Amino acid sequence: MVPSGGEVSPVPARPVVRGLRRVDLISPDPVAAAVRYRALLDWTPEPTGRGFDCWVGNRRCSTIRKPRAGEPLGWRPVFAGSSPSCALTGPDDALAMVARGRAQHGPLAPAPRPGEPRWIELATSDPDRADAFWASTLNWSVRPTTGGAEYLVDDRPLASRTNRRIAAAWGWLCFFAVADLTDAEKLVTEVGAEVADRLEHPLLGETLVITDPNGATIALTTGDTWG
């Protein structure tokens, strides 16, 4: 049964999600996006025929591709699951995917390097419905915090949940590691993106929220641990 307020399509069995496979970017111009994020995050993009797989060393961080019919633009977390791939739409129309395979990023994966996902957070207008949907669907437990909650897998924090709207949007936000925020901020303008917000994250510290010309939003922060 799917918890109220969300959609799962299709899910043959509840996946056990222990981290991220990658964070995908659905873009109207994958070539321009690959150039932009190669400069900003030092990714190595490899053409796939439908877009680009983007790597840091031997770990894939993202797939950049054009949208399928009716598919919204923007970033999508792709969680690592134990069941066949599926698409998820939670409360506030928060979008994510699950793909079969081992977690490449997360509390049970190697420590994040510059350019790799470092954390993920859900901004929601309805915490109770969000917890019911995501924790139930992905086999997580919920631990309340001062600013919201953490989603745990094997008693380790995998993601956080907040009612603070980021860049005027609800949904999942991925935080990518960078070596230096000042240097990264200079690059943001050079690659045609803009700083949408600067905040002191309760877990990660100083963070830049950036939006590219197509409205796709991620956050940048320093640090070499998950969360």
C-alpha positions, 0 to 999 in steps of 0.5 A: 500500500502506498502512503497517502499523498504520494505515488510509486510507479511501479514498485514490485516490493518495498526497496531497502534504500541505504544511499544514493546511486547518483543525482540526475539532472533532467535538462533541455540542453545536456551538452551545455549542462555537462560543460557547466557542471564540469567547470563547477564540480570538476566532473568528467562527462562521458557521452551516453547517446541520450546525454552524459554520465558524469564521474568523479574518479571511479564513482558516477555522480550524475546522469544528465539527459533530456526529459521524457514526455511530460517529465519536469526539468530539474535534479532527481535523487536516484536512491540505491535500492534492492528492487527493480527501478521505480519512480517516486512522487511524494507529498509536495510533488517531491520527485525521486527515483530508485535504481537497483544497485549498491549505494555509491554515496551515503553513510555506508559508502566511501567518504565524499570527495569534491564534486560528489554528493555530500548530503540530501535534504527534503523540504516539505510543507507537510512533515507528517505526510512526508515522513509517512511516505518516504520512510515507509516506502524506502524502509527508513526510520525517522529521528526528530531533530530541532530543525525537523527530522533525520531519515536513518538507515541502519541507525545512520543518518541518510537524509534530513527533512526540513520545513524551510523552503529552499529557493522557493521550492519544496522537494529534494535538495542535494548538497555537493562537496566543494574544496572551497566555497569562496572559489566555488562562488566565483565559478557559479557566475562564470558558468552562467548560474546564480547564488539563490541563497546563502545559509548556515545549515544546522548540520553542514555549516555554511552552504550556497544554494545555486540555480542554473539558467533552467531553474535546476537547484543544488547546494554547495558545501565543504567537508569530506563526510556524509552529513 
